[in-house]
Amino acid sequence: MELRDIEILLVLAEELHFGRTAERLHITPSRVSQCVKAQERRIGATLFERTSRKVVLTPLGRRLVDDLGSVQRQLHESLRSAEQAARGTTGVLRVGMIAANVDDLRPYFDAFTAACPGVEVQIRSIGFSDPFAGLRAGELDIAMLWLPVREPDLTVGPVIHIEPVVLAVSSAHPLALRTSVSYEDLADQVTIGGCAPAYWRAGMVPTHTPSGRPIPVGPTASDFLEMLPILSTGEAVSPSHQQAARYFARPDVAYIPIHDAPPCRWTLIWRTSAETDAILSFAKVVEQLGPLER
């Protein structure tokens, strides 16, 4: 089986849709279909049940996909080990961040490098529509996410950053003239959706105002860059983190403090079953320095 065939089967197992799989891999749907049929002929059994409405993995298909996922992860790990040896490093700590404030957190990375000089820190961007996927797929070692995190397979580490919550709006929006707003004001506004898990949205954007009025939900976005055009045109507003005012400053978007919003607490998260010495060392550095506060 070619490596490309493995990739096609793994992506199809995630998407369960030939068209989306083809689009994600930049190939044609017929190439996806050919790959599946070829492997089913080789194995002598059906891997995916296909109808006009849905695609479902068979039990044998699920077993094969699980095994192929393990092979792919081992291959990637072997390549990373070879790259590390070529650079003279002993390991890599892959850190996933939704936030853009790498400069603010530089003291933590510098302290970690001093404590573990052989470990290279690599920063990766993650979206807030599926923030735990990279950890669970083994693509990230640790992630910086905001509390609460209620995932039984993930460990919640020390808090690294505390910051206020603001309301991001079009600079032409009437609320942009205010010095502060309340969650009560959101009853009259359409807010951006797409944040997952559901308890995150409940924390950042409650379903109802303090007086019990519903807060409308409109268009969705998977990261802040997708939010910007929605905000700038006035289509919707969105509670956000204060750092957005610094890292996504634009003349057509304003950031107004939400005076009754509790501060956001960012913390370290990692997969419990994949805990390493490097992860624990980074967590220890954060504990020793204490959280950055804005």
HELIX and SHEET records of a PDB file:
HELIX    1   1 LEU A    3  GLU A   15  1                                  13    
HELIX    2   2 PHE A   18  LEU A   25  1                                   8    
HELIX    3   3 PRO A   29  ILE A   43  1                                  15    
HELIX    4   4 PRO A   59  ARG A   87  1                                  29    
HELIX    5   5 ARG A  106  ALA A  115  1                                  10    
HELIX    6   6 ALA A  133  ARG A  136  1                                   4    
HELIX    7   7 PRO A  174  LEU A  177  5                                   4    
HELIX    8   8 TYR A  183  ASP A  188  5                                   6    
HELIX    9   9 ALA A  198  MET A  204  1                                   7    
HELIX   10  10 PHE A  224  SER A  232  1                                   9    
HELIX   11  11 GLN A  243  TYR A  247  1                                   5    
HELIX   12  12 THR A  272  ALA A  274  5                                   3    
HELIX   13  13 ASP A  277  LEU A  289  1                                  13    
SHEET    1   A 2 PHE A  48  ARG A  50  0                                        
SHEET    2   A 2 VAL A  55  LEU A  57 -1                                        
SHEET    1   B 6 VAL A 119  SER A 125  0                                        
SHEET    2   B 6 GLY A  91  MET A  97  1                                        
SHEET    3   B 6 ILE A 142  TRP A 146  1                                        
SHEET    4   B 6 CYS A 264  ARG A 271 -1                                        
SHEET    5   B 6 LEU A 154  GLU A 163 -1                                        
SHEET    6   B 6 LEU A 292  GLU A 293  1                                        
SHEET    1   C 3 SER A 238  HIS A 241  0                                        
SHEET    2   C 3 VAL A 165  SER A 170 -1                                        
SHEET    3   C 3 VAL A 253  PRO A 257 -1                                        
SHEET    1   D 2 THR A 191  GLY A 193  0                                        
SHEET    2   D 2 VAL A 217  THR A 220  1                                        
END                                                                             
